Every structure is written in C-alpha cells, then in structure tokens.
Amino acid sequence: MNKRIIYVLSLFLIIFSLWSCTDEDTTPTLDSNASTTLTSDKTSVVLLQANDALTAVNLNWTNPDFVTSVVKKYSIYFDKKGNNFANPQIIKLGSVLTDAISVKDLNAIVIALGIKEYVATDIEIKVVVNLGYDYNAVESNIVTLNVTAYPGVLDLSTTWGIVGSGAPNGWPNSGDKTDHPFYKGTVNTTGLTDNTGVYVAFIKLNNGEIKFRENFDWANNFGDNGADGKTDAGGANIAVTAGYYRIIWNSNTTNYKIEKFSWGIIGDATPNGWASDTDLIYDPYSDQFRNEVALTAGKIKFRKDDDWATNLGGSLTALTQGGADITVTPGKYIVTLKMNYDLSVASAKLESISNIWGLIGSATPTAWATPDNQMHIDYSDSSFKKWIIRGINLTAAEIKFRADNDWALNYGGSGGTLTAGGPNIAVAAAGYYDVVLNLTNSTSPTYTLTKK
C-alpha cells in the first residue's frame, strides 16, 4: 500500500471520528475515585451586626480530578446539624475553589434556617460539584461550624414591581413609588432553587390589567403580546381577575405564570369563625406568612387558597395535612406560618403581643368607621416595635392611631410627635403614603407620613 493511500485512509478515519462525536456522545467518563475536600478557617463564630461587611468564615475546597476535562461549577450547602441537608440554604458559585462569606450573608443564612438568635448552634456545610450538564457528580466532606447569630432580616428585594388597574395602587406615573414589589425567588416559599433573574410576588389583584416595570419607571416595562405566557418589552397589558395570587416571572426565559395562591387561618377562634379565612401576609424579611390577629378561646387550622383541599393542623411545631384542629387560648398574637413549597416541613408560631394597631380618620378610605385600617409590624426592624401601613391612599384630611379598634388607647399629635389622646393629625395633601407608628420609646411614640 503506497503512502498516498495510507494518508487518505488516515485522514478519512480522523474525519469519521470527529463526525461521529455528536453532542449525544459528549458525556464524559468520570473517575469514581474523584473527590473534593472542604476546609474552613473557623470552627465557631459569633456574628455581630456591627461587623456586617467583614468576613465571617473562609471556605476552601480542592479541585476534583476527573478523567476527562469537564466544566465544573460549585455550590455550597448549609443546614442545621442532623437535618441531612433536607432543607438547605444554597450559595451557587462558578468555578472558583474558595468563598469568603461575609458576616451579613452568613447571618441571613442562619436566620433562614430557622435558628434562634443569640443561641450558639451547630450548622453543617458541604460543597457539591455540579458538571456542565447539570449532573451533581461529587459531594465534599461535611464541615461543622458553631454559629451565634444576631436578629436579622433577609434581603429579598428587587428593582421590579407590578402596576396597573388590577394591582393595589393603579397606574402610577414614572417616579411614583407605589408598585407592588417582586421579590427574589426563594426555596422555602416558591420552590425555586436559583434566584438569579427569577422573581415572585404575592398579591391581591382586582379585575383589570397589569404590567411589570423596573425602578418605579416606565423606561423599562414588560407586558404580554398575544397572551402567550411570555413577557415582551413594552408589551400589551396583562388581563387579570380579582383574587389572591402568586406571580412568578423568569426574566431569563421571559416566561411568567399567575396562579391562585393564599394562606390563612380559619376556626371558631378567628375573627371570621369557620365561615372564611383570615389571610396571612407574605413577609419577605423572613420568607414566611404572618399576620397580627386577635384570637378567642377555640380552635384554628391553616388553609391554602380558602379551600379545604390543603389544610394543616395537628401540632404547631409539626403541622400535617388534614391534621386535627389546634386549640388556642384567647389573646392577641403574631401568627406565623413557615413551610416548604411541597409542605414536607411545616410549622407555626403564636407570639403574644399587647395590641394590634390601626389607622382611622377622615383621610383614610374607611373614614372614621370601625374596623380601622390595620397596620402591621415592620419586620424589617428587629425590635418589632414599629407598625406600618404601606401605600395607603389618603386624602387631605385627618388621621389618628388606635389600638384594637377602640378609643381606649389612641394617639394623635403633629410634627411627628404623638401623645395619648392627642389631637387629630393633619394630612396636608392627597396621595399614597407609607405611615409608620414607632413605639420603640413607649413614653414618647412618634410617627412618619411618607408620600410615595
């Protein structure tokens, strides 16, 4: 066989081998002995809010040695010790082999795990190696870290919001900060595991239309041309019907969905008895559903979507689907419901409070009629001493603050200062307001009216 024939055959074999390596054949052969080792520069840490910007812990891990070269990405998993990472908090990284976790970020992780503040608690950490085709190939050893957290809040805020005749505050102008907020997708509430570019809102809609916009401005807004479930820049208004909903928007794929969604409590101990639910409100600072509710002696259950198809009862610390009615003692409470998206873990708390505050007056939508416009604890403030009502539409008239829909304890005043039984507070101009009652100093309460 001459050299030219040998050359042609060799070239043919090379071309054939390249042609035969289709995308379906690129799955690499992995070394079953490949591993990664995680190390931490600390075994315990006490977190202080004053040190938010500092590094709490440095984590490092080794590069797993696979037989073939593959794209590797790393994720750090955190969970309470002994929970076997059943409900982890996850940090997704690129191809780096180290991460310096700040005090602020670690504290948010610990709080999200449901660990009590100021109590030294063991958490477990591991690294998961994810290959380029979404295959979790290798997990590291588990490192235990003893952490003491301070009272903190999550930061699930985004620059996006919902506006329209179907939204709570109508069609605003550019610069009007009345948009109903989108939050980052979270594991516990939405079932989403990657927050990047995925947003979620829990909202009470009216019959009407909505759009999504960024930074309280019309320069960047999205609707839906053709009502095909995909957003379009500057697209048509989205028609909606009245009710409580969860809106999930993936800005990466432009897909969105609007689905019926609410949680509430029902029972003879609740304000509405067994007739209808008292709604719980999503708290983005803890990724839980909460409300301040006056309960009488009796029983309660937790229901989804005002329907018995999904109802939780039994023990507050371990709620189960269809569980028994829960007996409660009379009082005023912060009612908190925390659950996984699939309800595999669900629990609730009843925390006693002295009063439930409301806003009343000729400037409010209900004028001087009872019940008051209920305020809610501002959970972004760890003192739980501030009460807020966000985006209330006030006229140029007067308001007062009342406890428990009764005049026995009420505050009035002017210039931000309040006194018990003080004069009506003047609202100078009509508009949407955030109204805050600050009871941090019980002898000298204050208020703020912030026009949006």
C-alpha positions as CSV (number, residue, x, y, z in Angstrom):
1,M,0.0,0.0,0.0
2,N,1.6,3.3,-1.0
3,K,2.0,6.3,1.2
4,R,-0.8,8.3,-0.5
5,I,-3.4,5.6,0.2
6,I,-2.3,5.4,3.8
7,Y,-2.5,9.1,4.1
8,V,-6.0,9.2,2.6
9,L,-7.2,6.4,4.9
10,S,-5.8,8.1,7.9
11,L,-7.5,11.4,7.0
12,F,-10.8,9.5,6.5
13,L,-10.6,7.9,9.9
14,I,-9.9,11.3,11.6
15,I,-12.9,12.9,9.8
16,F,-15.1,10.0,10.6
17,S,-14.2,10.0,14.3
18,L,-14.9,13.8,14.5
19,W,-18.2,13.4,12.7
20,S,-19.3,10.6,15.0
21,C,-18.7,12.6,18.2
22,T,-22.1,14.2,18.3
23,D,-23.5,16.2,21.2
24,E,-25.2,13.0,22.4
25,D,-21.7,11.4,22.9
26,T,-20.1,14.2,25.0
27,T,-20.9,12.7,28.4
28,P,-17.5,12.4,30.0
29,T,-16.1,9.3,31.6
30,L,-15.8,10.1,35.3
31,D,-13.3,8.8,37.8
32,S,-15.3,7.2,40.6
33,N,-12.5,8.0,42.9
34,A,-12.6,11.7,42.2
35,S,-13.3,13.8,45.3
36,T,-13.1,17.2,46.8
37,T,-12.2,18.2,50.4
38,L,-13.8,21.1,52.1
39,T,-11.9,23.1,54.8
40,S,-12.9,26.0,57.0
41,D,-10.7,28.5,58.7
42,K,-13.0,28.6,61.7
43,T,-14.9,26.0,63.9
44,S,-17.0,28.6,65.6
45,V,-18.0,32.2,65.0
46,V,-20.1,34.9,66.9
47,L,-21.8,37.2,64.4
48,L,-22.2,40.9,65.2
49,Q,-24.2,43.3,63.2
50,A,-21.5,45.9,63.5
51,N,-19.2,43.6,61.6
52,D,-21.7,43.0,58.7
53,A,-19.1,43.9,56.0
54,L,-16.3,41.7,57.4
55,T,-15.6,38.1,56.5
56,A,-17.2,35.6,58.9
57,V,-15.6,32.4,57.5
58,N,-13.3,31.4,54.7
59,L,-14.2,28.1,52.9
60,N,-11.8,26.3,50.6
61,W,-12.1,23.1,48.7
62,T,-9.9,21.0,46.4
63,N,-10.4,20.5,42.7
64,P,-11.8,17.0,42.0
65,D,-9.6,15.1,39.5
66,F,-11.9,13.7,36.8
67,V,-10.5,11.6,34.0
68,T,-11.7,14.0,31.3
69,S,-11.8,17.8,31.3
70,V,-15.3,19.0,32.1
71,V,-16.9,22.2,33.1
72,K,-17.3,22.3,36.9
73,K,-19.4,24.6,39.0
74,Y,-19.6,24.6,42.8
75,S,-22.5,25.1,45.2
76,I,-22.2,25.5,49.0
77,Y,-25.0,23.8,51.0
78,F,-25.8,24.9,54.6
79,D,-28.3,23.2,57.0
80,K,-28.8,22.6,60.7
81,K,-26.7,19.8,62.1
82,G,-28.5,16.5,61.9
83,N,-31.0,17.7,59.3
84,N,-29.2,15.8,56.5
85,F,-29.5,18.8,54.2
86,A,-33.2,18.2,53.9
87,N,-33.9,21.9,53.7
88,P,-30.7,23.6,52.9
89,Q,-29.7,27.2,52.1
90,I,-27.6,27.2,48.9
91,I,-24.9,29.5,47.5
92,K,-24.3,28.8,43.8
93,L,-20.8,29.7,42.6
94,G,-18.8,29.4,39.4
95,S,-15.6,27.5,39.0
96,V,-13.8,29.1,42.0
97,L,-12.4,26.9,44.8
98,T,-12.9,29.3,47.6
99,D,-15.5,31.6,49.1
100,A,-15.2,34.3,51.8
101,I,-18.7,34.6,53.4
102,S,-19.5,37.9,55.0
103,V,-21.0,38.3,58.4
104,K,-24.2,39.7,56.9
105,D,-24.6,36.8,54.4
106,L,-23.9,34.1,56.9
107,N,-26.3,35.6,59.4
108,A,-29.0,35.7,56.8
109,I,-28.4,32.0,56.0
110,V,-28.6,31.1,59.7
111,I,-31.8,33.1,60.2
112,A,-33.3,31.4,57.1
113,L,-32.5,28.0,58.6
114,G,-34.8,28.9,61.5
115,I,-32.1,29.1,64.1
116,K,-32.8,31.2,67.1
117,E,-30.7,34.4,67.5
118,Y,-28.1,34.7,70.3
119,V,-28.0,30.9,70.7
120,A,-24.8,29.1,69.7
121,T,-25.9,26.4,67.2
122,D,-24.1,23.9,65.0
123,I,-24.6,24.1,61.3
124,E,-23.2,21.7,58.7
125,I,-21.6,22.8,55.4
126,K,-20.8,20.8,52.3
127,V,-19.7,21.6,48.7
128,V,-21.5,20.0,45.7
129,V,-19.7,19.7,42.4
130,N,-22.1,20.3,39.5
131,L,-20.9,19.4,36.0
132,G,-21.8,21.5,32.9
133,Y,-24.7,19.3,32.0
134,D,-26.4,19.6,35.4
135,Y,-25.1,16.4,37.0
136,N,-24.2,16.5,40.7
137,A,-21.1,14.4,40.4
138,V,-19.3,14.8,43.7
139,E,-20.0,16.0,47.2
140,S,-17.4,17.0,49.7
141,N,-17.0,16.0,53.3
142,I,-19.2,17.8,55.8
143,V,-17.7,20.6,57.9
144,T,-19.4,21.6,61.2
145,L,-19.5,25.3,62.2
146,N,-20.8,26.6,65.5
147,V,-22.6,29.9,64.8
148,T,-24.2,32.5,67.0
149,A,-26.5,34.8,65.0
150,Y,-27.9,38.2,65.8
151,P,-31.5,39.2,64.9
152,G,-31.5,39.9,61.3
153,V,-33.7,40.0,58.2
154,L,-33.4,38.6,54.7
155,D,-32.9,40.8,51.7
156,L,-35.2,39.6,49.0
157,S,-35.8,43.0,47.5
158,T,-35.6,43.6,43.7
159,T,-35.8,46.6,41.4
160,W,-39.0,45.2,39.9
161,G,-42.7,45.8,40.7
162,I,-46.3,45.3,39.4
163,V,-48.6,48.2,38.4
164,G,-52.0,48.6,36.7
165,S,-55.7,48.8,37.3
166,G,-55.6,45.2,38.5
167,A,-52.8,46.0,41.0
168,P,-53.4,47.5,44.5
169,N,-52.3,51.1,43.6
170,G,-53.4,51.5,40.0
171,W,-51.4,53.1,37.1
172,P,-48.6,55.3,38.6
173,N,-46.5,57.9,36.8
174,S,-42.8,57.5,36.4
175,G,-41.2,58.1,39.8
176,D,-44.3,57.2,41.8
177,K,-43.2,54.5,44.2
178,T,-46.4,52.7,44.5
179,D,-45.5,49.5,42.6
180,H,-46.4,46.2,44.3
181,P,-42.9,44.6,44.8
182,F,-41.4,41.5,43.2
183,Y,-39.1,39.5,45.4
184,K,-36.2,37.2,44.7
185,G,-37.4,33.6,44.3
186,T,-36.8,31.6,47.5
187,V,-36.5,27.9,48.3
188,N,-39.0,27.7,51.2
189,T,-41.9,29.6,49.7
190,T,-41.7,29.2,45.9
191,G,-39.8,26.0,45.4
192,L,-37.2,27.9,43.3
193,T,-33.6,27.0,43.8
194,D,-31.9,29.6,41.6
195,N,-32.8,33.2,42.4
196,T,-30.9,34.8,39.5
197,G,-33.4,36.7,37.3
198,V,-36.4,34.8,38.8
199,Y,-39.0,36.9,40.7
200,V,-42.0,36.2,42.8
201,A,-44.9,38.3,44.1
202,F,-47.8,37.6,46.4
203,I,-50.5,40.0,45.5
204,K,-54.3,40.7,45.9
205,L,-55.5,41.6,42.4
206,N,-58.5,43.4,41.2
207,N,-60.4,42.9,37.9
208,G,-58.3,44.8,35.5
209,E,-54.8,44.8,33.8
210,I,-51.2,44.8,35.0
211,K,-47.7,45.3,33.7
212,F,-44.2,44.8,35.2
213,R,-41.8,47.7,35.4
214,E,-38.4,48.4,36.9
215,N,-37.2,51.2,39.3
216,F,-40.7,52.8,39.5
217,D,-40.2,54.0,35.9
218,W,-41.8,53.3,32.6
219,A,-38.5,53.3,30.7
220,N,-38.2,49.5,31.3
221,N,-41.6,47.8,31.4
222,F,-43.0,44.4,30.2
223,G,-46.4,43.2,29.1
224,D,-47.6,40.3,27.1
225,N,-48.3,40.5,23.4
226,G,-50.6,37.7,22.4
227,A,-51.3,36.5,25.9
228,D,-48.9,33.6,25.4
229,G,-47.4,33.5,28.9
230,K,-44.2,35.2,27.8
231,T,-43.4,38.9,28.5
232,D,-42.5,41.4,25.8
233,A,-40.6,44.7,26.3
234,G,-43.3,47.4,26.2
235,G,-45.9,44.7,25.5
236,A,-49.7,44.7,25.9
237,N,-51.4,45.0,29.3
238,I,-52.0,41.6,31.0
239,A,-55.7,41.0,31.9
240,V,-56.3,39.7,35.5
241,T,-59.3,38.8,37.6
242,A,-59.8,39.6,41.3
243,G,-58.3,37.3,44.0
244,Y,-55.1,36.4,45.8
245,Y,-52.3,35.2,43.5
246,R,-48.7,34.3,43.3
247,I,-46.9,35.7,40.2
248,I,-43.7,34.0,39.2
249,W,-41.7,35.7,36.4
250,N,-38.5,34.2,34.9
251,S,-36.9,37.2,33.2
252,N,-34.2,35.0,31.7
253,T,-36.8,32.9,29.7
254,T,-39.5,35.7,29.8
255,N,-42.0,33.0,31.0
256,Y,-44.4,34.1,33.7
257,K,-47.4,32.5,35.4
258,I,-50.2,33.9,37.6
259,E,-51.7,31.3,39.9
260,K,-54.2,31.4,42.7
261,F,-52.3,31.4,46.0
262,S,-53.0,32.4,49.6
263,W,-52.6,31.2,53.1
264,G,-54.9,31.9,56.0
265,I,-56.3,30.7,59.3
266,I,-59.8,29.6,59.9
267,G,-61.7,28.4,63.0
268,D,-64.0,29.4,65.8
269,A,-61.1,31.2,67.5
270,T,-60.5,33.5,64.5
271,P,-62.3,36.8,63.7
272,N,-64.3,35.2,60.9
273,G,-65.0,31.9,62.6
274,W,-65.4,28.9,60.3
275,A,-67.1,31.0,57.7
276,S,-64.0,32.4,55.9
277,D,-60.2,32.7,56.3
278,T,-58.2,35.5,58.0
279,D,-55.5,36.0,55.5
280,L,-51.8,35.7,56.3
281,I,-49.5,38.2,54.5
282,Y,-46.1,37.3,52.9
283,D,-43.2,38.6,54.9
284,P,-40.1,38.9,52.6
285,Y,-37.8,39.6,55.6
286,S,-38.3,36.1,56.9
287,D,-39.7,34.2,53.9
288,Q,-42.8,33.3,56.0
289,F,-46.5,34.2,56.1
290,R,-47.6,36.3,59.0
291,N,-50.4,38.5,60.4
292,E,-51.3,40.1,63.7
293,V,-54.6,38.5,64.8
294,A,-56.9,38.7,67.9
295,L,-58.0,35.1,68.8
296,T,-60.7,34.0,71.1
297,A,-60.8,30.7,73.0
298,G,-61.3,27.9,70.5
299,K,-59.6,26.2,67.6
300,I,-57.8,27.1,64.4
301,K,-56.4,25.5,61.2
302,F,-54.3,26.8,58.4
303,R,-55.8,26.7,54.8
304,K,-54.4,27.3,51.4
305,D,-56.5,29.2,48.8
306,D,-59.5,29.4,51.1
307,D,-60.2,25.7,50.4
308,W,-60.1,22.5,52.4
309,A,-58.2,20.7,49.8
310,T,-55.0,21.8,51.5
311,N,-55.4,22.3,55.3
312,L,-52.8,22.0,58.0
313,G,-53.4,21.0,61.7
314,G,-52.2,18.9,64.5
315,S,-49.2,20.3,66.3
316,L,-48.0,23.9,65.8
317,T,-44.4,22.7,65.7
318,A,-45.1,19.9,63.1
319,L,-48.2,20.7,61.0
320,T,-49.6,17.9,58.9
321,Q,-52.1,17.8,56.0
322,G,-55.6,17.2,57.4
323,G,-54.3,17.3,61.0
324,A,-56.6,17.9,64.0
325,D,-57.9,21.3,64.9
326,I,-55.5,23.3,67.1
327,T,-56.7,24.6,70.4
328,V,-55.6,28.1,71.3
329,T,-56.1,30.4,74.3
330,P,-57.6,33.9,73.8
331,G,-55.2,36.8,73.1
332,K,-53.6,39.0,70.5
333,Y,-50.8,37.2,68.5
334,I,-48.3,37.4,65.7
335,V,-49.4,34.3,63.8
336,T,-46.5,32.9,61.7
337,L,-46.6,30.0,59.2
338,K,-43.4,28.6,57.8
339,M,-43.3,25.8,55.3
340,N,-41.5,24.2,52.4
341,Y,-43.0,24.6,49.0
342,D,-44.0,20.9,49.0
343,L,-45.3,21.1,52.6
344,S,-42.9,18.3,53.7
345,V,-42.0,20.6,56.5
346,A,-44.5,23.0,58.0
347,S,-44.7,24.7,61.4
348,A,-46.4,27.7,63.0
349,K,-45.9,30.1,65.9
350,L,-48.3,32.2,68.0
351,E,-46.3,35.0,69.7
352,S,-48.3,37.1,72.2
353,I,-48.4,40.9,71.7
354,S,-50.1,43.7,73.7
355,N,-52.0,45.5,71.0
356,I,-52.9,45.4,67.3
357,W,-52.7,48.9,65.8
358,G,-54.8,50.6,63.2
359,L,-55.2,53.9,61.3
360,I,-58.5,55.7,61.4
361,G,-59.8,59.1,60.3
362,S,-61.4,61.2,57.6
363,A,-58.3,60.9,55.4
364,T,-58.5,57.1,55.2
365,P,-60.5,55.0,52.8
366,T,-62.9,54.0,55.6
367,A,-63.1,57.4,57.3
368,W,-64.0,57.1,61.0
369,A,-65.7,53.8,60.7
370,T,-64.7,50.6,62.6
371,P,-62.7,48.4,61.9
372,D,-59.6,50.5,61.4
373,N,-57.2,50.2,58.5
374,Q,-55.0,47.6,60.1
375,M,-51.3,48.3,60.4
376,H,-48.7,45.5,60.6
377,I,-45.4,45.1,62.4
378,D,-42.5,46.2,60.3
379,Y,-40.5,43.0,60.3
380,S,-37.5,44.7,58.6
381,D,-36.9,46.2,62.0
382,S,-35.7,43.6,64.5
383,S,-37.3,45.4,67.5
384,F,-40.8,44.6,66.3
385,K,-41.8,48.0,67.8
386,K,-42.6,49.7,64.6
387,W,-46.0,49.4,62.9
388,I,-46.5,50.3,59.3
389,I,-49.2,50.5,56.6
390,R,-47.7,50.7,53.1
391,G,-49.2,52.5,50.2
392,I,-52.5,53.6,51.8
393,N,-54.4,56.2,49.7
394,L,-55.1,59.2,51.9
395,T,-57.0,62.4,51.2
396,A,-56.2,65.8,52.6
397,A,-58.0,65.4,55.9
398,E,-57.2,63.9,59.3
399,I,-56.0,60.6,60.9
400,K,-55.3,59.0,64.3
401,F,-53.7,55.8,65.6
402,R,-55.9,53.4,67.6
403,A,-55.2,50.1,69.4
404,D,-57.5,47.2,68.9
405,N,-60.3,49.1,67.1
406,D,-61.1,51.0,70.3
407,W,-60.7,54.6,71.6
408,A,-59.4,53.4,75.0
409,L,-55.8,53.7,73.7
410,N,-55.3,56.2,70.8
411,Y,-52.5,58.6,69.7
412,G,-52.6,61.9,67.9
413,G,-50.3,64.9,67.5
414,S,-48.3,66.8,65.0
415,G,-44.8,67.2,63.5
416,G,-44.0,63.5,64.1
417,T,-44.7,63.6,67.9
418,L,-47.6,61.7,69.5
419,T,-49.4,61.9,72.8
420,A,-52.1,59.6,74.2
421,G,-55.5,61.0,73.2
422,G,-53.8,63.8,71.3
423,P,-55.3,65.9,68.5
424,N,-56.1,64.6,65.1
425,I,-53.1,64.5,62.7
426,A,-53.5,66.6,59.6
427,V,-52.6,65.1,56.2
428,A,-51.6,68.1,54.0
429,A,-52.0,66.6,50.6
430,A,-53.8,63.6,49.0
431,G,-51.7,60.7,47.7
432,Y,-50.3,57.3,48.5
433,Y,-48.4,57.1,51.8
434,D,-46.3,54.8,54.0
435,V,-47.5,55.5,57.5
436,V,-45.2,54.4,60.4
437,L,-46.1,54.3,64.1
438,N,-42.8,54.0,66.1
439,L,-43.3,52.6,69.7
440,T,-39.6,52.0,70.4
441,N,-39.8,54.6,73.1
442,S,-43.1,53.7,74.8
443,T,-43.3,57.0,76.7
444,S,-42.6,59.2,73.6
445,P,-44.0,57.4,70.5
446,T,-43.5,59.0,67.1
447,Y,-44.9,58.8,63.6
448,T,-43.9,59.4,60.0
449,L,-46.0,60.0,56.9
450,T,-44.0,59.4,53.7
451,K,-45.7,60.3,50.4
452,K,-44.8,57.8,47.6
